[in-house]
Amino acid sequence: MNELPKMSERNENNDNLSSSSSDSDDAEESDDRQGTSLKDKFENLTSRSSENSALSYLMSMLRIKPAQEFVESERLTYEMVIEKIKKNEIKNVITVVGAGISTAAGIPDFRSPGSGLYDNLQKYNLPYPQAIFELDYFVKHPEPFFHLAKELLPEKLKPTKAHYFIKLLQDKGILLRHYTQNIDNLERIAGISEEKLIEAHGTFYTSHCLNCNKSYKLDWLKDAISTSDIPKCVDCKELVKPDIIFFGEALPMKFFKSLNSDFRKCDLLIVMGSSLIVEPFASIITRTERNCPRIVINKHAVGGKHGLRFDQEGTRDFFLEGTCDDGCQKLAEELGWNSDLEELIKSAE
């Protein structure tokens, strides 16, 4: 059986770290190594003079599209996309989100200078910041992770307006799937159904004993870490690990099973609060069809290496600069859904 792809990160500046779990090797060097090995495998299919053909063949098999293919054949405007939603012409929305969607709930993102999680781990005396999400380090030194978990799982954590906007898409019957990098459980609290939810980097919602595999729910974990530095299995007394994806672990099978069918159907992609650095999650935005519009809500433009183009008139990509809550508020107002969104939030209080 082929090994599932593991979490990795595209590290452009050598000073940014991954958002949940990843290999700690330099991503560009890894890409180079991977490219070489793939080229060797294809030498029996093509000569040196046709390396580009081999690469194109490989990319087509993986359904990865080069950036230059992302030119919209039908000239779209942002206003046209809004009208398509209003006229029920858009029926299969996929949302793709990262840590930025939860910052308004009081959970720090990972990379913001000064306030990001990776800038505030000095108190744990780690050999390097991402060690806190590496499985080998966790097994030997679980205390830092569970101290951090107490901060990431406050008792009165509430979903943000952006979470409820996604729930509203579900209620309107047009949310095909919600792909999240987050492990904070806020999508579940907001009411996004298990069927619609892909927790690509795992979740705190369940945990398992690393020895006997006994399963535990979130309430048990919260109680355990509130009374002890390290949660231990009630049966065998060994270490219990939340079902989040650590660096080097494979992503959940549900993630891979859903990709091909979901993105072929997708007629609107909304990306929110993600740096689009952590792989293989970041590359899923390339799987949409060429005529599928893509809206990105973020504090800064992202996704250039994955073909997102916001500076070309007539392309299918649209950037709403600002917080995820502000971007979702803007969408709700333009769609005439503002009262629906406010009522949804109020009913959850």
CORNOR-V545833 format. One line per field, one symbol per residue. ss: DSSP state (H for helix, E for strand, L for the rest). A space follows every 50 residues. Layout:
BEGIN
ss->???
END
This chain:
BEGIN
ss->LLLLLELEELLLLLLLLLLLLLLLLLHHHHHHHHHHHHHHHLLLLLLHHH HHHHHHHHHHHHLLLLHHHLLLLLLLLHHHHHHHHHLLLLLLEEEEELHH HLHHHLLLLLLLLLLLHHHLLHHHLLLLHHHHHEHHHHHHLLHHHHHHHH HHLLLLLLLLHHHHHHHHHHHLLLEEEEEELLLLLHHHHHLLLLLLEEEL LEEEEEEEELLLLLEEEHHHHHHHHHHLLLLELLLLLLEEEEEELLELLE LLHHHHHHHHHHHHHLLEEEEELLLLLEELHHHHHHHLLLLLEEEEEELL LLLHHHLLLLLLLLLLEEEEELLHHHHHHHHHHHHLLHHHHHHHHHHHL
END
